[in-house]
Amino acid sequence: MLNAGKDGTMVFEPSFIKVAVGDTVVFTPTEKAAHNSASLLLPAGAKPWKGAPDTEVKVKIEKEGVYLYACEPHKVMGMVGVIQAGKPVNLAEAKAGATKEQTSFAMGKDRFDKALAQVK
């Protein structure tokens, strides 16, 4: 969770990660700016998460599919990311959800598109 990175301001780096079901993803705030990580769209049966501001968040990925997440205070700035666990069984739903979310972004309007383009 960064104030600035290779993709601009208010970013998760990396914005896309591929993991195995059973892995734990760790979101680490590197700068104090009220950053958090919260799930937006999950595969069926996956457990949602919402981290406190400026606090490390550990998320165990227990279901196969595509996960969309955001920094709640900075979502409007396009501070979002994508996790793929195993096969992208809910990719169509994730793309539709991302398209809907991006309409409210003031900047970084293509960040979900760029991250979802890496899903294979």
Secondary structure in CASP SS format (residue, H / E / C, confidence):
PFRMAT SS
TARGET T0000
AUTHOR 0000-0000-0000
METHOD secondary structure of the structure
MODEL  1
M C 1.00
L E 1.00
N E 1.00
A E 1.00
G E 1.00
K C 1.00
D C 1.00
G E 1.00
T E 1.00
M E 1.00
V E 1.00
F C 1.00
E C 1.00
P C 1.00
S C 1.00
F E 1.00
I E 1.00
K E 1.00
V E 1.00
A C 1.00
V C 1.00
G C 1.00
D C 1.00
T E 1.00
V E 1.00
V E 1.00
F E 1.00
T C 1.00
P C 1.00
T C 1.00
E C 1.00
K C 1.00
A C 1.00
A C 1.00
H C 1.00
N C 1.00
S C 1.00
A E 1.00
S E 1.00
L E 1.00
L E 1.00
L C 1.00
P C 1.00
A C 1.00
G C 1.00
A C 1.00
K C 1.00
P C 1.00
W C 1.00
K E 1.00
G C 1.00
A C 1.00
P C 1.00
D C 1.00
T C 1.00
E C 1.00
V E 1.00
K E 1.00
V E 1.00
K E 1.00
I C 1.00
E C 1.00
K C 1.00
E C 1.00
G E 1.00
V E 1.00
Y E 1.00
L E 1.00
Y E 1.00
A E 1.00
C C 1.00
E H 1.00
P H 1.00
H H 1.00
K H 1.00
V H 1.00
M H 1.00
G C 1.00
M C 1.00
V E 1.00
G E 1.00
V E 1.00
I E 1.00
Q E 1.00
A E 1.00
G C 1.00
K C 1.00
P C 1.00
V C 1.00
N C 1.00
L H 1.00
A H 1.00
E H 1.00
A H 1.00
K H 1.00
A H 1.00
G H 1.00
A H 1.00
T H 1.00
K H 1.00
E H 1.00
Q H 1.00
T C 1.00
S C 1.00
F C 1.00
A C 1.00
M C 1.00
G C 1.00
K C 1.00
D C 1.00
R H 1.00
F H 1.00
D H 1.00
K H 1.00
A H 1.00
L H 1.00
A C 1.00
Q C 1.00
V C 1.00
K C 1.00
END
